[in-house]
Amino acid sequence: MLNQLAELDRLFHALADPARRAMVERLSRGPAPVTELARPLPMSLPAAMQHLGVLEAAGLVRSEKIGRVRTCAIEPKAFGLAEQWIAARRTEWELRLDRLGEYLHSLEEGERDGSGD
């Protein structure tokens, strides 16, 4: 459980930065060389590579060096843990909102019956 929480923390930390989210967004369309990922960002190539390192450490991205070109690709399975966590929170809140709706409905019914005084 603690290991899974640490993994989730790394994943959300990696996605917390706008530059890293932009890289993930670009990689969702297919693999790309590091230079292409860095080009639109307002930072140096070494800074972009540090951001890619964070994404790789979180398991969201993998890279492969062929010759002088390092190409990155997204790891779709890594997003599963975040999806599970978000889905569990959504389910929890939907149940709470359903209970709140039922409670409010019972108050309305009580007022109509005259027993809400």
VOSEDO-944731 format. One record per atom (N, C-alpha, C, O, CB): residue number from 1; atom name; x, y, z. Coordinates in nm, 3 decimals, padded with zeros to 5 digits. Each point is the difference from the previous one (the first is absolute). Glycine has a CB too. Example, Ala and Ser with C-alpha at 12.3 -4.5 7.8 and 13.67 -1.06 7.14 Angstrom:
<nodes>
NODE rodren mike      xx      yy      zz
NODE      1    N  01.319 -00.569  00.780
NODE      1   CA -00.089  00.119  00.000
NODE      1    C  00.090  00.120  00.000
NODE      1    O  00.104 -00.002  00.066
NODE      1   CB -00.293 -00.115  00.059
NODE      2    N  00.154  00.222 -00.197
NODE      2   CA  00.082  00.119  00.006
NODE      2    C -00.077  00.109  00.073
NODE      2    O  00.051  00.111  00.017
NODE      2   CB  00.067 -00.174 -00.232
</nodes>
This chain:
<nodes>
NODE rodren mike      xx      yy      zz
NODE      1    N  00.083 -00.120  00.000
NODE      1   CA -00.083  00.120  00.000
NODE      1    C  00.087  00.126  00.000
NODE      1    O -00.025  00.092 -00.078
NODE      1   CB -00.156 -00.218  00.199
NODE      2    N  00.283  00.131 -00.033
NODE      2   CA  00.087  00.117  00.004
NODE      2    C  00.076  00.017 -00.130
NODE      2    O  00.020  00.113 -00.046
NODE      2   CB  00.002 -00.141  00.292
NODE      3    N  00.021 -00.083 -00.306
NODE      3   CA  00.070  00.006 -00.127
NODE      3    C -00.090  00.059 -00.108
NODE      3    O  00.043  00.080 -00.083
NODE      3   CB  00.097 -00.278  00.150
NODE      4    N -00.267  00.156 -00.065
NODE      4   CA -00.095  00.051 -00.099
NODE      4    C -00.025  00.150  00.022
NODE      4    O -00.016  00.074 -00.097
NODE      4   CB -00.092 -00.302  00.084
NODE      5    N  00.104  00.271  00.138
NODE      5   CA -00.019  00.143  00.028
NODE      5    C  00.120  00.081 -00.047
NODE      5    O -00.017  00.109 -00.054
NODE      5   CB -00.127 -00.168  00.251
NODE      6    N  00.263  00.007 -00.177
NODE      6   CA  00.120  00.069 -00.047
NODE      6    C  00.000  00.010 -00.152
NODE      6    O  00.038  00.102 -00.057
NODE      6   CB  00.091 -00.184  00.258
NODE      7    N -00.173 -00.025 -00.266
NODE      7   CA -00.008  00.000 -00.146
NODE      7    C -00.102  00.104 -00.048
NODE      7    O  00.023  00.071 -00.098
NODE      7   CB  00.041 -00.315  00.094
NODE      8    N -00.176  00.250  00.072
NODE      8   CA -00.104  00.098 -00.033
NODE      8    C  00.052  00.143  00.023
NODE      8    O -00.028  00.090 -00.080
NODE      8   CB -00.151 -00.258  00.142
NODE      9    N  00.253  00.189  00.046
NODE      9   CA  00.059  00.131  00.027
NODE      9    C  00.095  00.041 -00.112
NODE      9    O -00.004  00.114 -00.045
NODE      9   CB -00.017 -00.155  00.291
NODE     10    N  00.106 -00.051 -00.291
NODE     10   CA  00.093  00.029 -00.109
NODE     10    C -00.075  00.034 -00.129
NODE     10    O  00.037  00.092 -00.073
NODE     10   CB  00.132 -00.245  00.177
NODE     11    N -00.274  00.079 -00.129
NODE     11   CA -00.079  00.021 -00.121
NODE     11    C -00.065  00.138  00.000
NODE     11    O  00.010  00.073 -00.098
NODE     11   CB -00.052 -00.318  00.085
NODE     12    N -00.023  00.282  00.124
NODE     12   CA -00.066  00.130  00.006
NODE     12    C  00.102  00.114  00.004
NODE     12    O -00.024  00.107 -00.055
NODE     12   CB -00.170 -00.213  00.172
NODE     13    N  00.307  00.083 -00.051
NODE     13   CA  00.107  00.101 -00.001
NODE     13    C  00.048  00.024 -00.143
NODE     13    O  00.019  00.114 -00.041
NODE     13   CB  00.052 -00.183  00.275
NODE     14    N -00.052 -00.038 -00.308
NODE     14   CA  00.046  00.012 -00.138
NODE     14    C -00.100  00.077 -00.085
NODE     14    O  00.039  00.078 -00.087
NODE     14   CB  00.087 -00.293  00.112
NODE     15    N -00.253  00.193 -00.002
NODE     15   CA -00.104  00.065 -00.080
NODE     15    C -00.035  00.141  00.051
NODE     15    O -00.078  00.071 -00.064
NODE     15   CB -00.012 -00.297  00.012
NODE     16    N  00.146  00.265  00.166
NODE     16   CA -00.031  00.130  00.057
NODE     16    C  00.063  00.116 -00.077
NODE     16    O -00.048  00.113  00.010
NODE     16   CB  00.030 -00.224  00.210
NODE     17    N  00.122  00.084 -00.295
NODE     17   CA  00.071  00.107 -00.071
NODE     17    C -00.057  00.017 -00.141
NODE     17    O -00.017 -00.098 -00.072
NODE     17   CB  00.225  00.050  00.206
NODE     18    N -00.237  00.173 -00.175
NODE     18   CA -00.058  00.023 -00.133
NODE     18    C  00.091 -00.045 -00.115
NODE     18    O -00.049 -00.047 -00.102
NODE     18   CB -00.073  00.238  00.201
NODE     19    N  00.252 -00.176 -00.083
NODE     19   CA  00.093 -00.043 -00.107
NODE     19    C -00.006 -00.151 -00.017
NODE     19    O  00.002 -00.050 -00.112
NODE     19   CB  00.149  00.246  00.161
NODE     20    N -00.157 -00.268  00.062
NODE     20   CA -00.007 -00.147 -00.009
NODE     20    C -00.134 -00.044 -00.057
NODE     20    O -00.007 -00.096 -00.076
NODE     20   CB  00.162  00.076  00.272
NODE     21    N -00.263  00.090 -00.160
NODE     21   CA -00.130 -00.034 -00.058
NODE     21    C  00.001  00.026 -00.150
NODE     21    O -00.060 -00.077 -00.076
NODE     21   CB -00.054  00.132  00.293
NODE     22    N  00.179  00.051 -00.260
NODE     22   CA  00.011  00.028 -00.144
NODE     22    C  00.076 -00.112 -00.071
NODE     22    O -00.036 -00.040 -00.110
NODE     22   CB  00.031  00.288  00.157
NODE     23    N  00.110 -00.298  00.017
NODE     23   CA  00.075 -00.112 -00.059
NODE     23    C -00.087 -00.125 -00.010
NODE     23    O  00.002 -00.069 -00.101
NODE     23   CB  00.211  00.165  00.194
NODE     24    N -00.287 -00.124  00.012
NODE     24   CA -00.089 -00.117 -00.001
NODE     24    C -00.106  00.017 -00.108
NODE     24    O -00.033 -00.095 -00.071
NODE     24   CB  00.072  00.059  00.319
NODE     25    N -00.093  00.157 -00.259
NODE     25   CA -00.101  00.027 -00.103
NODE     25    C  00.057 -00.027 -00.139
NODE     25    O -00.065 -00.065 -00.082
NODE     25   CB -00.041  00.238  00.231
NODE     26    N  00.227 -00.125 -00.174
NODE     26   CA  00.063 -00.023 -00.131
NODE     26    C  00.024 -00.149 -00.022
NODE     26    O -00.025 -00.052 -00.109
NODE     26   CB  00.134  00.278  00.120
NODE     27    N -00.061 -00.296  00.092
NODE     27   CA  00.029 -00.143 -00.013
NODE     27    C -00.126 -00.084 -00.015
NODE     27    O  00.007 -00.113 -00.047
NODE     27   CB  00.198  00.149  00.181
NODE     28    N -00.319  00.018 -00.095
NODE     28   CA -00.125 -00.075 -00.018
NODE     28    C -00.033 -00.017 -00.148
NODE     28    O -00.082 -00.084 -00.036
NODE     28   CB -00.001  00.171  00.257
NODE     29    N  00.146 -00.008 -00.307
NODE     29   CA -00.020 -00.011 -00.145
NODE     29    C  00.102 -00.094 -00.064
NODE     29    O -00.012 -00.032 -00.118
NODE     29   CB -00.083  00.263  00.117
NODE     30    N  00.195 -00.274  00.079
NODE     30   CA  00.100 -00.092 -00.053
NODE     30    C  00.139  00.036  00.050
NODE     30    O  00.021  00.109  00.053
NODE     30   CB -00.161 -00.145 -00.255
NODE     31    N  00.236 -00.056  00.186
NODE     31   CA  00.137  00.024  00.045
NODE     31    C  00.060  00.124 -00.065
NODE     31    O -00.039  00.041 -00.109
NODE     31   CB  00.066 -00.287  00.144
NODE     32    N  00.069  00.306  00.037
NODE     32   CA  00.066  00.121 -00.051
NODE     32    C  00.141  00.009  00.056
NODE     32    O  00.026 -00.044  00.112
NODE     32   CB -00.248  00.162 -00.132
NODE     33    N  00.313 -00.060 -00.058
NODE     33   CA  00.135  00.023  00.052
NODE     33    C -00.001  00.111  00.105
NODE     33    O -00.087  00.087 -00.002
NODE     33   CB  00.184 -00.161 -00.218
NODE     34    N -00.002  00.070  00.310
NODE     34   CA  00.009  00.098  00.108
NODE     34    C  00.003  00.143 -00.055
NODE     34    O -00.065  00.089  00.055
NODE     34   CB  00.187 -00.257  00.084
NODE     35    N -00.050  00.189 -00.247
NODE     35   CA  00.009  00.136 -00.056
NODE     35    C -00.137  00.052 -00.043
NODE     35    O -00.029  00.118  00.015
NODE     35   CB  00.262 -00.168 -00.092
NODE     36    N -00.317 -00.037  00.024
NODE     36   CA -00.135  00.041 -00.040
NODE     36    C -00.085  00.033  00.122
NODE     36    O -00.080  00.094 -00.003
NODE     36   CB  00.098 -00.236 -00.202
NODE     37    N -00.002  00.065  00.312
NODE     37   CA -00.076  00.026  00.122
NODE     37    C  00.044  00.131  00.065
NODE     37    O -00.082  00.071  00.059
NODE     37   CB  00.055 -00.318 -00.025
NODE     38    N  00.155  00.278 -00.044
NODE     38   CA  00.054  00.120  00.065
NODE     38    C -00.027  00.127 -00.081
NODE     38    O -00.011  00.108  00.057
NODE     38   CB  00.187 -00.250  00.046
NODE     39    N -00.186  00.129 -00.233
NODE     39   CA -00.009  00.118 -00.089
NODE     39    C -00.107  00.101  00.041
NODE     39    O  00.032  00.119  00.007
NODE     39   CB  00.046 -00.266 -00.188
NODE     40    N -00.201  00.109  00.208
NODE     40   CA -00.102  00.102  00.031
NODE     40    C  00.008  00.056  00.143
NODE     40    O -00.070  00.095  00.033
NODE     40   CB -00.076 -00.210 -00.198
NODE     41    N  00.230  00.056  00.248
NODE     41   CA  00.006  00.041  00.140
NODE     41    C  00.101  00.113  00.020
NODE     41    O  00.104  00.002 -00.064
NODE     41   CB -00.170 -00.234  00.133
NODE     42    N  00.035  00.325  00.021
NODE     42   CA  00.090  00.112  00.025
NODE     42    C  00.112 -00.038  00.098
NODE     42    O  00.012  00.056  00.109
NODE     42   CB -00.202  00.101 -00.151
NODE     43    N  00.273 -00.253  00.000
NODE     43   CA  00.108 -00.047  00.085
NODE     43    C  00.109 -00.061 -00.085
NODE     43    O -00.019 -00.026 -00.119
NODE     43   CB -00.141 -00.015  00.308
NODE     44    N  00.274  00.018 -00.127
NODE     44   CA  00.113 -00.061 -00.070
NODE     44    C -00.025 -00.149 -00.020
NODE     44    O -00.087 -00.059  00.064
NODE     44   CB  00.243  00.232  00.033
NODE     45    N -00.079 -00.233 -00.185
NODE     45   CA -00.010 -00.144 -00.023
NODE     45    C  00.034 -00.078  00.127
NODE     45    O -00.070 -00.096  00.032
NODE     45   CB  00.130  00.132 -00.274
NODE     46    N  00.047  00.002  00.317
NODE     46   CA  00.027 -00.073  00.125
NODE     46    C -00.115  00.009  00.100
NODE     46    O -00.027 -00.098  00.070
NODE     46   CB  00.269  00.142 -00.106
NODE     47    N -00.309  00.071  00.044
NODE     47   CA -00.114  00.012  00.091
NODE     47    C -00.115 -00.090 -00.045
NODE     47    O -00.066 -00.065  00.082
NODE     47   CB  00.133  00.303 -00.029
NODE     48    N -00.091 -00.243 -00.183
NODE     48   CA -00.105 -00.088 -00.053
NODE     48    C  00.034 -00.146  00.029
NODE     48    O -00.089 -00.079  00.031
NODE     48   CB  00.037  00.246 -00.213
NODE     49    N  00.179 -00.202  00.173
NODE     49   CA  00.040 -00.137  00.029
NODE     49    C -00.021 -00.034  00.148
NODE     49    O -00.031 -00.114  00.033
NODE     49   CB  00.199  00.126 -00.219
NODE     50    N -00.150  00.086  00.274
NODE     50   CA -00.029 -00.023  00.142
NODE     50    C -00.148 -00.029  00.020
NODE     50    O -00.037 -00.088  00.077
NODE     50   CB  00.228  00.239 -00.011
NODE     51    N -00.275 -00.076 -00.134
NODE     51   CA -00.144 -00.024  00.008
NODE     51    C -00.034 -00.140 -00.051
NODE     51    O -00.082 -00.071  00.059
NODE     51   CB  00.037  00.318 -00.088
NODE     52    N  00.107 -00.287 -00.079
NODE     52   CA -00.023 -00.136 -00.053
NODE     52    C  00.046 -00.105  00.101
NODE     52    O -00.060 -00.106  00.012
NODE     52   CB  00.088  00.192 -00.247
NODE     53    N  00.079 -00.055  00.306
NODE     53   CA  00.047 -00.092  00.104
NODE     53    C -00.104 -00.021  00.109
NODE     53    O -00.017 -00.111  00.051
NODE     53   CB  00.249  00.183 -00.099
NODE     54    N -00.301  00.035  00.085
NODE     54   CA -00.107 -00.010  00.100
NODE     54    C -00.114 -00.088 -00.054
NODE     54    O -00.053 -00.084  00.071
NODE     54   CB  00.112  00.313  00.022
NODE     55    N -00.094 -00.207 -00.219
NODE     55   CA -00.106 -00.081 -00.062
NODE     55    C  00.041 -00.147 -00.008
NODE     55    O -00.083 -00.089  00.023
NODE     55   CB  00.008  00.288 -00.156
NODE     56    N  00.201 -00.225  00.101
NODE     56   CA  00.049 -00.138 -00.005
NODE     56    C  00.001 -00.064  00.138
NODE     56    O -00.038 -00.116  00.016
NODE     56   CB  00.177  00.175 -00.216
NODE     57    N -00.094  00.017  00.301
NODE     57   CA  00.004 -00.053  00.137
NODE     57    C -00.139 -00.036  00.049
NODE     57    O -00.017 -00.092  00.080
NODE     57   CB  00.220  00.230 -00.035
NODE     58    N -00.304 -00.065 -00.091
NODE     58   CA -00.139 -00.028  00.038
NODE     58    C -00.058 -00.115 -00.083
NODE     58    O -00.110 -00.047  00.029
NODE     58   CB  00.082  00.287  00.037
NODE     59    N  00.101 -00.285 -00.169
NODE     59   CA -00.047 -00.110 -00.083
NODE     59    C -00.095  00.042 -00.110
NODE     59    O -00.058 -00.085 -00.067
NODE     59   CB  00.086 -00.059  00.263
NODE     60    N -00.045  00.275 -00.216
NODE     60   CA -00.093  00.049 -00.100
NODE     60    C  00.057 -00.001 -00.141
NODE     60    O -00.073 -00.006 -00.098
NODE     60   CB -00.028  00.146  00.274
NODE     61    N  00.234 -00.133 -00.184
NODE     61   CA  00.070  00.010 -00.128
NODE     61    C  00.117 -00.096  00.001
NODE     61    O  00.062 -00.023  00.104
NODE     61   CB -00.132  00.266 -00.133
NODE     62    N  00.100 -00.298 -00.086
NODE     62   CA  00.122 -00.079 -00.017
NODE     62    C  00.078  00.060 -00.115
NODE     62    O -00.058  00.059 -00.092
NODE     62   CB -00.052 -00.272  00.181
NODE     63    N  00.241  00.199 -00.084
NODE     63   CA  00.081  00.054 -00.109
NODE     63    C  00.099 -00.103 -00.047
NODE     63    O  00.036 -00.094  00.071
NODE     63   CB -00.063  00.325  00.020
NODE     64    N  00.071 -00.211 -00.214
NODE     64   CA  00.094 -00.092 -00.063
NODE     64    C  00.096  00.084 -00.084
NODE     64    O -00.041  00.087 -00.076
NODE     64   CB -00.129 -00.280  00.072
NODE     65    N  00.297  00.163  00.019
NODE     65   CA  00.100  00.074 -00.077
NODE     65    C  00.048 -00.087 -00.115
NODE     65    O  00.047 -00.112  00.021
NODE     65   CB  00.024  00.242  00.184
NODE     66    N -00.085 -00.078 -00.325
NODE     66   CA  00.048 -00.069 -00.120
NODE     66    C  00.094  00.098 -00.069
NODE     66    O -00.042  00.103 -00.052
NODE     66   CB -00.171 -00.245  00.025
NODE     67    N  00.339  00.107  00.028
NODE     67   CA  00.100  00.091 -00.054
NODE     67    C  00.009  00.123  00.088
NODE     67    O  00.024 -00.011  00.120
NODE     67   CB -00.066 -00.072 -00.354
NODE     68    N  00.022  00.198  00.174
NODE     68   CA  00.007  00.125  00.075
NODE     68    C -00.138  00.053  00.038
NODE     68    O -00.011  00.106  00.062
NODE     68   CB  00.222 -00.054 -00.180
NODE     69    N -00.315 -00.125  00.083
NODE     69   CA -00.137  00.049  00.022
NODE     69    C -00.067 -00.079  00.112
NODE     69    O -00.006 -00.123 -00.003
NODE     69   CB -00.011  00.191 -00.239
NODE     70    N -00.033  00.005  00.342
NODE     70   CA -00.078 -00.062  00.108
NODE     70    C -00.147  00.025 -00.030
NODE     70    O -00.044  00.115 -00.008
NODE     70   CB  00.232 -00.082  00.180
NODE     71    N -00.262 -00.141 -00.188
NODE     71   CA -00.142  00.008 -00.031
NODE     71    C -00.080 -00.043  00.122
NODE     71    O  00.033 -00.098  00.066
NODE     71   CB  00.012  00.052 -00.311
NODE     72    N -00.150  00.120  00.272
NODE     72   CA -00.086 -00.028  00.115
NODE     72    C -00.137 -00.048 -00.047
NODE     72    O -00.047  00.035 -00.108
NODE     72   CB  00.169  00.139  00.244
NODE     73    N -00.183 -00.256 -00.053
NODE     73   CA -00.135 -00.050 -00.027
NODE     73    C -00.075 -00.006  00.132
NODE     73    O  00.060 -00.014  00.107
NODE     73   CB  00.019 -00.122 -00.308
NODE     74    N -00.208  00.146  00.192
NODE     74   CA -00.085 -00.003  00.119
NODE     74    C -00.019 -00.145  00.044
NODE     74    O  00.002 -00.092 -00.081
NODE     74   CB -00.121  00.305  00.009
NODE     75    N  00.099 -00.231  00.202
NODE     75   CA -00.031 -00.131  00.058
NODE     75    C -00.145  00.003  00.047
NODE     75    O -00.026  00.037  00.115
NODE     75   CB  00.269 -00.076 -00.044
NODE     76    N -00.336  00.001 -00.157
NODE     76   CA -00.142  00.012  00.036
NODE     76    C -00.040 -00.074  00.127
NODE     76    O -00.087  00.047  00.073
NODE     76   CB  00.043 -00.022 -00.313
NODE     77    N  00.106 -00.138  00.267
NODE     77   CA -00.036 -00.078  00.119
NODE     77    C  00.025  00.077  00.129
NODE     77    O -00.069 -00.020  00.100
NODE     77   CB  00.122 -00.189 -00.226
NODE     78    N  00.046  00.298  00.124
NODE     78   CA  00.035  00.075  00.121
NODE     78    C -00.114  00.091  00.045
NODE     78    O -00.010  00.034  00.118
NODE     78   CB  00.250 -00.042 -00.187
NODE     79    N -00.325  00.049 -00.024
NODE     79   CA -00.110  00.087  00.036
NODE     79    C -00.113 -00.076  00.070
NODE     79    O -00.090  00.062  00.056
NODE     79   CB  00.150  00.083 -00.251
NODE     80    N -00.055 -00.277  00.192
NODE     80   CA -00.104 -00.082  00.062
NODE     80    C -00.015  00.024  00.148
NODE     80    O -00.112  00.004  00.051
NODE     80   CB  00.157 -00.173 -00.222
NODE     81    N  00.066  00.186  00.242
NODE     81   CA -00.006  00.022  00.144
NODE     81    C -00.073  00.131  00.030
NODE     81    O -00.083  00.006  00.091
NODE     81   CB  00.297 -00.135 -00.060
NODE     82    N -00.183  00.233 -00.105
NODE     82   CA -00.068  00.129  00.020
NODE     82    C -00.148 -00.013 -00.034
NODE     82    O -00.086  00.054  00.071
NODE     82   CB  00.299  00.070 -00.125
NODE     83    N -00.244 -00.194 -00.054
NODE     83   CA -00.140 -00.020 -00.039
NODE     83    C -00.077 -00.074  00.110
NODE     83    O -00.113  00.036  00.031
NODE     83   CB  00.180 -00.039 -00.273
NODE     84    N -00.005 -00.099  00.300
NODE     84   CA -00.065 -00.076  00.108
NODE     84    C -00.025  00.089  00.120
NODE     84    O -00.108 -00.003  00.059
NODE     84   CB  00.220 -00.206 -00.139
NODE     85    N -00.011  00.289  00.117
NODE     85   CA -00.013  00.088  00.116
NODE     85    C -00.111  00.102 -00.023
NODE     85    O -00.083  00.023  00.089
NODE     85   CB  00.328 -00.053 -00.038
NODE     86    N -00.248  00.092 -00.169
NODE     86   CA -00.102  00.100 -00.032
NODE     86    C -00.139 -00.065 -00.004
NODE     86    O -00.096  00.058  00.050
NODE     86   CB  00.266  00.075 -00.181
NODE     87    N -00.180 -00.252  00.073
NODE     87   CA -00.129 -00.069 -00.007
NODE     87    C -00.053 -00.033  00.139
NODE     87    O -00.120  00.011  00.025
NODE     87   CB  00.186 -00.108 -00.247
NODE     88    N  00.024  00.057  00.312
NODE     88   CA -00.042 -00.030  00.137
NODE     88    C -00.052  00.125  00.069
NODE     88    O -00.101 -00.005  00.071
NODE     88   CB  00.269 -00.181 -00.059
NODE     89    N -00.101  00.299 -00.031
NODE     89   CA -00.046  00.127  00.059
NODE     89    C -00.135  00.039 -00.060
NODE     89    O -00.089  00.045  00.072
NODE     89   CB  00.328  00.029 -00.035
NODE     90    N -00.253 -00.091 -00.169
NODE     90   CA -00.126  00.035 -00.067
NODE     90    C -00.115 -00.084  00.057
NODE     90    O -00.107  00.053  00.032
NODE     90   CB  00.233  00.009 -00.242
NODE     91    N -00.104 -00.191  00.223
NODE     91   CA -00.103 -00.089  00.053
NODE     91    C -00.038  00.040  00.142
NODE     91    O -00.118  00.004  00.035
NODE     91   CB  00.204 -00.189 -00.179
NODE     92    N  00.015  00.215  00.224
NODE     92   CA -00.024  00.042  00.139
NODE     92    C -00.086  00.126  00.005
NODE     92    O -00.096  00.006  00.078
NODE     92   CB  00.316 -00.108 -00.010
NODE     93    N -00.187  00.201 -00.149
NODE     93   CA -00.076  00.125  00.001
NODE     93    C -00.138 -00.017 -00.061
NODE     93    O -00.094  00.065  00.045
NODE     93   CB  00.308  00.060 -00.060
NODE     94    N -00.229 -00.209 -00.085
NODE     94   CA -00.132 -00.025 -00.056
NODE     94    C -00.092 -00.062  00.104
NODE     94    O -00.117  00.036  00.010
NODE     94   CB  00.218 -00.065 -00.238
NODE     95    N -00.047 -00.065  00.308
NODE     95   CA -00.080 -00.061  00.107
NODE     95    C -00.040  00.104  00.104
NODE     95    O -00.114  00.001  00.046
NODE     95   CB  00.231 -00.220 -00.084
NODE     96    N -00.023  00.304  00.075
NODE     96   CA -00.031  00.106  00.097
NODE     96    C -00.106  00.095 -00.054
NODE     96    O -00.092  00.038  00.072
NODE     96   CB  00.325 -00.054  00.019
NODE     97    N -00.221  00.054 -00.216
NODE     97   CA -00.098  00.091 -00.059
NODE     97    C -00.136 -00.067 -00.013
NODE     97    O -00.103  00.065  00.017
NODE     97   CB  00.288  00.051 -00.141
NODE     98    N -00.186 -00.246  00.094
NODE     98   CA -00.127 -00.073 -00.006
NODE     98    C -00.068  00.002  00.138
NODE     98    O -00.120  00.023  00.010
NODE     98   CB  00.211 -00.171 -00.195
NODE     99    N -00.011  00.122  00.291
NODE     99   CA -00.057  00.002  00.136
NODE     99    C -00.051  00.139  00.036
NODE     99    O -00.105  00.013  00.062
NODE     99   CB  00.262 -00.198  00.005
NODE    100    N -00.083  00.289 -00.106
NODE    100   CA -00.044  00.136  00.025
NODE    100    C -00.131  00.028 -00.074
NODE    100    O -00.091  00.061  00.056
NODE    100   CB  00.332  00.012 -00.024
NODE    101    N -00.249 -00.116 -00.157
NODE    101   CA -00.122  00.017 -00.077
NODE    101    C -00.119 -00.069  00.065
NODE    101    O -00.110  00.056  00.006
NODE    101   CB  00.248 -00.040 -00.212
NODE    102    N -00.116 -00.137  00.255
NODE    102   CA -00.108 -00.073  00.068
NODE    102    C -00.043  00.073  00.127
NODE    102    O -00.119  00.009  00.030
NODE    102   CB  00.208 -00.226 -00.123
NODE    103    N  00.008  00.269  00.167
NODE    103   CA -00.030  00.072  00.123
NODE    103    C -00.081  00.126 -00.031
NODE    103    O -00.100  00.028  00.066
NODE    103   CB  00.310 -00.117  00.040
NODE    104    N -00.167  00.165 -00.205
NODE    104   CA -00.073  00.122 -00.038
NODE    104    C -00.141 -00.033 -00.049
NODE    104    O -00.095  00.073  00.028
NODE    104   CB  00.314  00.036 -00.088
NODE    105    N -00.231 -00.218 -00.014
NODE    105   CA -00.131 -00.043 -00.048
NODE    105    C -00.090 -00.034  00.119
NODE    105    O -00.118  00.034  00.000
NODE    105   CB  00.221 -00.122 -00.214
NODE    106    N -00.048  00.020  00.315
NODE    106   CA -00.081 -00.036  00.118
NODE    106    C -00.043  00.126  00.076
NODE    106    O -00.110  00.003  00.056
NODE    106   CB  00.232 -00.223 -00.038
NODE    107    N -00.037  00.323 -00.015
NODE    107   CA -00.040  00.126  00.064
NODE    107    C -00.114  00.065 -00.075
NODE    107    O -00.094  00.051  00.061
NODE    107   CB  00.328 -00.019  00.023
NODE    108    N -00.227 -00.032 -00.216
NODE    108   CA -00.107  00.057 -00.082
NODE    108    C -00.130 -00.075  00.022
NODE    108    O -00.106  00.061  00.012
NODE    108   CB  00.273  00.011 -00.182
NODE    109    N -00.159 -00.205  00.175
NODE    109   CA -00.119 -00.082  00.024
NODE    109    C -00.061  00.032  00.136
NODE    109    O -00.122  00.011  00.014
NODE    109   CB  00.217 -00.193 -00.159
NODE    110    N -00.009  00.198  00.244
NODE    110   CA -00.048  00.032  00.136
NODE    110    C -00.070  00.134  00.005
NODE    110    O -00.100  00.015  00.069
NODE    110   CB  00.286 -00.150  00.024
NODE    111    N -00.135  00.233 -00.166
NODE    111   CA -00.063  00.132 -00.003
NODE    111    C -00.137 -00.006 -00.069
NODE    111    O -00.094  00.068  00.043
NODE    111   CB  00.322  00.040 -00.045
NODE    112    N -00.238 -00.188 -00.103
NODE    112   CA -00.129 -00.013 -00.071
NODE    112    C -00.105 -00.070  00.085
NODE    112    O -00.118  00.031 -00.006
NODE    112   CB  00.243 -00.038 -00.210
NODE    113    N -00.077 -00.090  00.297
NODE    113   CA -00.093 -00.074  00.086
NODE    113    C -00.036  00.076  00.127
NODE    113    O -00.088 -00.041  00.076
NODE    113   CB  00.184 -00.168 -00.166
NODE    114    N -00.029  00.319  00.112
NODE    114   CA -00.025  00.078  00.120
NODE    114    C  00.072 -00.051  00.121
NODE    114    O -00.018  00.053  00.110
NODE    114   CB -00.199  00.000 -00.203
NODE    115    N  00.301 -00.155  00.076
NODE    115   CA  00.072 -00.053  00.116
NODE    115    C  00.139  00.062  00.012
NODE    115    O  00.078 -00.041  00.085
NODE    115   CB -00.204 -00.173 -00.108
NODE    116    N  00.157  00.314 -00.061
NODE    116   CA  00.131  00.061  00.004
NODE    116    C  00.008  00.117  00.095
NODE    116    O  00.101  00.070  00.004
NODE    116   CB -00.070 -00.144 -00.234
NODE    117    N -00.139  00.098  00.309
NODE    117   CA -00.003  00.115  00.091
NODE    117    C  00.079 -00.025  00.124
NODE    117    O  00.008  00.086  00.087
NODE    117   CB -00.228 -00.025 -00.174
</nodes>
